[in-house]
Amino acid sequence: MEMETEGVNSYSPAVRALVRPEVHRLPAYDPGADPEAVARDFHLPRVIKLSNNENPYGISPAAAAAIHRRLAKGMGRYPDPAGEALCTVLADRHCVERKRVLIGNGSENILELLCQAFINAGDTVVTQSPCFGLHEIFPLMMGARLHKVPLRADFRFDAPRWRAALDGPVKLVLVSHPCNPSGTVFSGDQLEYLIHHTPDSALLVVDEAYFEYARVDACYADALEALRHRSRPWLVLRTFSKAYGLAGLRVGYGIASHVNLIEALHRVRTPYNVNQLAQDAAIAALDDSAHLQKSARLVRGERTRITAALRDAGFRVAPSLANFLFIDTDGDALSIVRDLQRVGVIVKAWREPGYESYIRASLALPAENDAFLQALLRTRVGA
């Protein structure tokens, strides 16, 4: 899990007494090293950032043009509080009712709203291991009991463990697909198994932040299509931060099984949670298919190439369908990450128990991926 556990013990006694007990136990989310700080600390002219799964091509030209048009109109007024234009476009794209769509300040914002709206202290939340840090932090923030279901040693879906985890009172089942950090996916049969065994009384949430990178693969099961006609409570999350290249603008969205689920989320949502530049850019990005296809094509090629090179060098690499790789360094990942930073490459060391030897590295432009590969191989030679 991409977290740190510092800070809480440094609170003054007066502040510590005010803080909710759940907050005391929360690890802090680790956003990764700051490139400018790394460049400054190690006197480097250039740093390659491969820690946050960003699109190396950046924002699409169409989205950039939409931002310029909005800026020309001025930014002195509040944005559309409900994101009507963007939600309508998304509803049309996905053939769902407009009122079943919600936008957020990144899909992470919607994850937080979900926990605020639906999780009581003591509720059970089931998620994956390894998992995206906020899939753990937000439920724990509300006082939930977290049950993490690990992947098998070969990175595959462990059906018996999932069945056991779902056999009992469960409030929320939260999975990422592809999984962050492993990049692995459920097959169609595995996704059906998960849907079938999730209690009808639980909310099933599938976080598809990396959907655009995975959808072209024959083995990928589209969660929205699998759930579309199910009457059980469900929510599918997607984002513009990854393949669409709008990470700096922070805009994601959710599609729900029931209008009432979205209505509940609106109750806890701040009224202007997505800025107007983000809304306009997202609408434009949806129509820039050339940029999206170019981005996905780069990732597919580099994912195959770099995975093969790493495996040839003796590294275990999870079978990813996302724009990152989960790599077993067979050593102390934190130490390896520091060694990589010294030569100007930033990746993430995973901190989750059982995965302390793993790093997660984003896929970027070929020259940047080559620099990462060479630097990582040097750490093995020096070991």
URCOR-V529821 format. One record per pair of residues at least 4 apart in sequence whose C-alpha atoms are under 7 Angstrom apart, sorted by sequence separation. I is the first residue (numbers start at 1). GAP is how many residues later the second one is. D is the distance in whole Angstrom. If there is no record, write none. Layout:
I_GAP_D, I_GAP_D
This chain:
11_4_6, 12_4_6, 13_4_6, 14_4_7, 15_4_7, 19_4_7, 20_4_7, 21_4_7, 22_4_7, 34_4_6, 35_4_6, 36_4_6, 37_4_6, 38_4_6, 39_4_5, 40_4_7, 59_4_7, 60_4_6, 61_4_6, 62_4_6, 63_4_6, 64_4_6, 65_4_6, 66_4_6, 67_4_6, 68_4_6, 69_4_7, 70_4_7, 71_4_6, 83_4_6, 84_4_6, 85_4_6, 86_4_6, 87_4_6, 88_4_6, 89_4_6, 90_4_6, 91_4_6, 92_4_7, 96_4_7, 105_4_5, 107_4_6, 108_4_6, 109_4_6, 110_4_6, 111_4_7, 112_4_6, 113_4_6, 114_4_6, 115_4_5, 119_4_6, 131_4_7, 133_4_6, 134_4_6, 136_4_6, 137_4_6, 138_4_7, 139_4_7, 140_4_5, 151_4_5, 152_4_5, 158_4_6, 159_4_6, 160_4_6, 161_4_6, 162_4_6, 163_4_6, 166_4_7, 176_4_6, 179_4_5, 186_4_5, 187_4_6, 188_4_6, 189_4_6, 190_4_6, 191_4_6, 192_4_6, 193_4_6, 194_4_6, 198_4_7, 210_4_7, 211_4_6, 222_4_6, 223_4_6, 224_4_6, 240_4_5, 241_4_5, 242_4_7, 246_4_7, 259_4_6, 260_4_6, 261_4_6, 262_4_6, 263_4_7, 265_4_6, 274_4_7, 275_4_6, 276_4_6, 277_4_6, 278_4_6, 279_4_6, 280_4_6, 281_4_6, 282_4_6, 284_4_7, 288_4_7, 289_4_6, 290_4_6, 291_4_6, 292_4_6, 293_4_6, 294_4_6, 295_4_6, 296_4_6, 297_4_6, 298_4_6, 299_4_6, 300_4_6, 301_4_6, 302_4_6, 303_4_6, 304_4_6, 305_4_6, 306_4_6, 307_4_6, 308_4_6, 309_4_6, 310_4_7, 311_4_5, 329_4_7, 332_4_6, 333_4_6, 334_4_6, 335_4_6, 336_4_6, 337_4_6, 338_4_6, 340_4_6, 341_4_5, 351_4_7, 352_4_6, 364_4_6, 365_4_6, 366_4_6, 367_4_6, 368_4_6, 369_4_6, 370_4_6, 371_4_6, 372_4_6, 373_4_6, 374_4_6, 375_4_7, 376_4_7, 377_4_6, 378_4_6, 379_4_6, 11_5_6, 39_5_5, 59_5_7, 91_5_5, 104_5_5, 139_5_5, 140_5_7, 151_5_6, 152_5_6, 178_5_5, 179_5_5, 186_5_6, 215_5_6, 240_5_7, 241_5_5, 242_5_6, 256_5_7, 274_5_7, 310_5_5, 311_5_6, 320_5_6, 340_5_5, 341_5_6, 350_5_6, 351_5_5, 364_5_6, 39_6_7, 91_6_6, 104_6_6, 151_6_6, 152_6_6, 178_6_5, 179_6_6, 214_6_6, 240_6_6, 241_6_4, 256_6_7, 311_6_7, 340_6_7, 350_6_6, 363_6_6, 39_7_7, 91_7_5, 151_7_6, 178_7_5, 215_7_7, 240_7_7, 318_7_7, 39_8_6, 177_8_6, 317_8_7, 318_8_6, 350_8_6, 241_9_6, 317_9_6, 318_9_7, 349_9_6, 350_9_6, 88_10_6, 91_10_7, 241_10_7, 307_10_7, 317_10_5, 337_10_6, 349_10_4, 87_11_6, 240_11_6, 316_11_6, 317_11_6, 337_11_7, 348_11_5, 349_11_7, 35_12_6, 149_12_6, 224_12_6, 239_12_6, 240_12_6, 315_12_7, 316_12_5, 337_12_6, 347_12_7, 348_12_5, 149_13_6, 239_13_4, 315_13_6, 347_13_6, 348_13_7, 35_14_7, 87_14_6, 238_14_6, 239_14_6, 315_14_6, 347_14_5, 87_15_7, 238_15_5, 334_15_5, 8_16_6, 87_16_7, 237_16_6, 238_16_6, 333_16_5, 206_17_7, 237_17_4, 147_18_7, 236_18_6, 237_18_7, 32_19_6, 125_19_7, 129_19_5, 235_19_6, 236_19_5, 83_20_7, 124_20_6, 125_20_6, 126_20_6, 127_20_6, 128_20_5, 129_20_5, 130_20_7, 235_20_6, 236_20_7, 121_21_6, 122_21_6, 123_21_5, 124_21_5, 125_21_5, 126_21_5, 127_21_5, 128_21_5, 129_21_4, 235_21_4, 5_22_4, 120_22_6, 121_22_4, 122_22_5, 123_22_6, 124_22_6, 125_22_6, 126_22_6, 127_22_6, 128_22_6, 129_22_6, 234_22_6, 235_22_6, 4_23_6, 5_23_6, 115_23_6, 119_23_6, 120_23_7, 121_23_5, 122_23_6, 234_23_5, 251_23_7, 333_23_6, 3_24_6, 4_24_5, 115_24_6, 120_24_7, 233_24_6, 299_24_6, 332_24_7, 333_24_5, 3_25_5, 4_25_6, 119_25_7, 233_25_7, 332_25_5, 333_25_6, 3_26_5, 4_26_6, 112_26_6, 231_26_7, 331_26_5, 333_26_6, 2_27_6, 3_27_5, 115_27_7, 251_27_6, 330_27_6, 345_27_6, 2_28_5, 208_28_7, 209_28_7, 250_28_7, 329_28_6, 157_29_7, 173_29_7, 177_29_7, 204_29_6, 205_29_6, 206_29_6, 207_29_6, 208_29_6, 209_29_5, 249_29_5, 328_29_6, 329_29_6, 172_30_5, 173_30_6, 174_30_6, 175_30_6, 176_30_6, 177_30_6, 178_30_7, 203_30_5, 204_30_5, 205_30_5, 206_30_5, 207_30_5, 208_30_5, 209_30_5, 213_30_7, 328_30_4, 166_31_7, 171_31_5, 172_31_5, 173_31_5, 174_31_5, 175_31_5, 176_31_4, 177_31_5, 203_31_5, 204_31_6, 205_31_6, 206_31_6, 207_31_6, 212_31_6, 327_31_5, 328_31_7, 166_32_6, 170_32_6, 171_32_6, 172_32_6, 173_32_6, 174_32_6, 175_32_6, 176_32_6, 178_32_6, 187_32_6, 200_32_6, 210_32_7, 326_32_7, 327_32_5, 187_33_6, 188_33_5, 326_33_6, 327_33_6, 163_34_7, 187_34_6, 326_34_5, 185_35_7, 186_35_7, 325_35_6, 326_35_7, 340_35_6, 324_36_7, 325_36_5, 340_36_7, 324_37_5, 325_37_6, 324_38_4, 323_39_6, 324_39_5, 323_40_5, 244_41_6, 240_42_7, 336_43_7, 124_45_7, 125_45_6, 124_46_5, 125_46_6, 126_46_6, 127_46_6, 123_47_7, 124_47_6, 125_47_5, 126_47_5, 127_47_5, 128_47_6, 123_48_6, 124_48_7, 125_48_6, 126_48_6, 127_48_6, 132_48_5, 244_48_6, 131_49_6, 132_49_6, 243_49_6, 131_50_6, 130_51_7, 243_52_6, 243_53_7, 303_60_7, 302_61_7, 299_64_6, 302_64_7, 213_83_5, 29_104_7, 214_107_5, 213_108_7, 214_108_6, 213_109_6, 213_110_7, 26_111_6, 210_112_6, 26_114_7, 26_115_7, 22_118_7, 23_118_6, 22_119_6, 22_121_6, 1_129_6, 1_130_6, 3_130_7, 107_130_6, 1_131_6, 2_131_6, 107_131_6, 1_132_5, 107_132_6, 106_133_6, 184_134_7, 184_135_6, 182_136_6, 183_136_7, 184_136_5, 183_137_4, 184_137_6, 182_138_6, 183_138_5, 183_139_5, 183_141_7, 183_142_7, 178_143_7, 182_143_7, 106_144_4, 107_144_7, 178_144_6, 182_144_5, 105_145_5, 106_145_4, 107_145_4, 181_145_6, 105_146_5, 106_146_4, 107_146_6, 104_147_6, 105_147_6, 117_147_6, 103_148_7, 104_148_5, 117_148_6, 103_149_6, 104_149_6, 103_150_4, 102_151_5, 103_151_6, 114_151_7, 117_151_6, 102_152_5, 113_152_6, 116_152_7, 101_153_6, 102_153_7, 101_154_5, 100_155_6, 101_155_7, 113_155_6, 100_156_5, 113_156_7, 100_158_6, 100_159_5, 99_160_6, 102_160_7, 100_162_6, 155_163_6, 105_168_6, 104_169_6, 105_169_5, 104_170_6, 181_179_7, 59_185_7, 60_185_7, 59_186_5, 55_187_6, 58_187_5, 59_187_6, 54_188_6, 55_188_6, 53_189_7, 55_190_5, 81_190_5, 54_191_7, 81_191_5, 54_193_7, 79_193_6, 86_193_6, 79_196_6, 80_196_7, 83_196_7, 79_197_5, 86_197_6, 70_207_7, 67_210_6, 67_213_7, 66_214_6, 67_214_6, 66_215_6, 64_217_7, 63_218_4, 66_218_6, 63_219_7, 63_221_5, 62_222_6, 63_222_5, 130_222_7, 62_223_6, 60_225_6, 62_226_6, 60_228_7, 60_231_6, 57_238_7, 53_270_6, 53_271_6, 51_295_6, 48_296_6, 49_296_6, 50_296_5, 51_296_4, 47_297_4, 48_297_5, 49_297_5, 50_297_5, 51_297_5, 46_298_7, 47_298_6, 48_298_6, 49_298_7, 42_300_6, 44_300_7, 38_303_7, 39_305_7, 56_308_5, 53_309_5, 56_309_6, 51_310_6, 52_310_7, 50_311_5, 51_311_6, 50_312_5, 33_313_7, 50_313_7, 32_316_6, 48_320_7, 2_348_5, 3_348_6, 1_349_5, 2_349_6, 1_350_5, 1_351_4
